[in-house]
Amino acid sequence: MDNLKPISRITLIGLALAFFGPPMIIYIAGQLAPDAYTNLFLVKKELLIFAVTGLLILLVYKGEKLNLSSIGLHGRHWGKSILTGFVLSIILILAVIVVAWVLSMWNIPVGGSEAHKYKDITLWTWTLIVLRAGVVEEICYRGYIMERLEKWTGNWYIFFLLPVVIFSLLHYSQGIAGIAISFVAGFILAYVYWKKRDLKANIIAHFLVDLTPNVLLPLFGFGL
């Protein structure tokens, strides 16, 4: 790793926070969770994850002395971002359907083993959950981690593939299918961000993909 560029201690802290902050909260919450989740419990967990991501953004501003465009969040071209996000969400949904079909051909069950814990959760709480996933996971794993690792290492395997692999493994609670689907979706999201550097589009796409099965389909009476 002789070609590593200098990196500040603040950025190292930011990388640790982006990699491990939200997953640690999710893990601890999982250990403290009741047998069946309540809306209040999940709302508190999601808001805490948002707060940790807020610390990361504060670190960008105050610690690194950079603005949000350094993680792909800029105020330009909102119309283009919305259109790209919508098209990307369709691509992701199709990719997930294909992966789920392939897994079913191999008799690998699709769906988390903890689905029963969410039976009393309202669609409003689900909306908060998928919004947090879209915002936080894209800020951490695409915007911050990819940008900082690329500047630090310049190594495609590290700044591109490493976050994708870790992102997919963090979905271990959803079983092999969850890891496989998250890897494919994460790879597509990472590739689009790498090419476009528009985190708004990624966030919109990620949110819509999670919103469709968890909120929109149940809202119109189509349970999965």
Disulfide bonds with the S-S distance in Angstrom:
none
